[in-house]
C-alpha cells in the first residue's frame, strides 16, 4: 500500500523533494518511509513493480529508492524502464551485494547502490548528496566534445540533434573532468566532488562510470577529447587541440 503525502503548495512554501520507495519488506519500507518524512521529504512507497510503474506514469519524483528482489519482478527491469523515459535519480537498496550485481545496477542506470543491511545515517547522507547534485550547474553553458553537444545548464547531451542518455552521476563526473580539463584528477577528488566527502563509495564505482563514459562519448585515444587513465592516481580529460 502506498502512503502518499500530496497537497497544494501554498505561496512562499518551500517545495519538498519527492522520493519514491519501491520495497516489498513491510517493516523496512514503513521505517524508511517514516524516517524520510521526518527529514521533511515528500514520500510515496510501494511494494510492487507494477504499482511503481503506475505511480510514475502520472507523478514526477526527484529520487527513487529501489529494491531489486520484488514479488512481481526484478528491480533492474524497473530501472531500465525508468531510464527510457527519465533521468530521475535512482538509488538501489538491496541485499544483493555481489560485484556483478553492483555493476549491473550502474549499467542499468542507477546513480548509487547501497547494500543491506545498511546504516540509516549513511543512507540519509547518500540521499542528501544525490539530491544536492541534482541542482548543480556549470558556468560554461555548452561544449562540443567529439561531436557530442553538452549543454551544462540543461544537463543534456545530444549527437546529431538526438538525445544521448547519461545518468546524473555520469554527467556530474563528465562535468568535473571538463572543469579540470588537461589536469589529473584522483579518484578521491572525483568521489568527493560527485558523491561528497561524507559518503563511502568504492573506487571501482568511479572506474565503472568512467569506463562507460569513454564508450558513450567516444573518449578514446584517437579522438580530440579523450579520458586518460593515470595509473595509480585517477583520470584526466585531455584535449589534444
Secondary structure, 3 states (H helix, E strand, C coil): CCCCCCCCCCCCCCCCCEEEEECCCHHHHHHHHHHHHHCCCEEEEECCHHHHHHHHHHCCCCEEEECCEECCEEHHHHHHHHHCCCCCEEEEEECCCCHHHHHHHHHHCCCEEEECCCCHHHHHHHHHHHHHHHCCCCCCCEEEECCEEEECCCCEEEECCEEECCCHHHHHHHHHHHHCCCCCEEHHHHHHHHCCCCCCCCHHHHHHHHHHHHHHCCCCCCCCEEEEEECCCEEEEEECC
